[in-house]
Amino acid sequence: MQTFPKKRIEIVVEAPLLRRITTKLDETGVTGWSVVPILAGHGRDGDWTAEGQVGTASQMVMLITIVDAAKLDAVMDAVFTLVSHQIGFVTVSDIAVVRPERF
């Protein structure tokens, strides 16, 4: 089966920032994304858990999107302006897909 190279971007941020990020993704031509709730984690400031949280103000989510390498810089520039001063992180991975027209 033939595969095609793409870039997978994972953005972990507090949930209230999500709408602003998806707006930026739309503006840069990203064709799709998915959001996954983050239940717990551990980082430089220690353990974190969503257990017992009443609202979404400090809820963490992970947004996943796949883009063509030609769009990567534009997407990262747009997203980084939003997340650079926030809790969370951004990763980029090389991946292979079987239906390149979707990205």
Helices and strands as residue ranges (DSSP letters): E 4-14, G 15-17, H 18-27, E 34-38, E 40-43, E 46-49, E 60-67, H 69-83, E 88-97, G 100-102
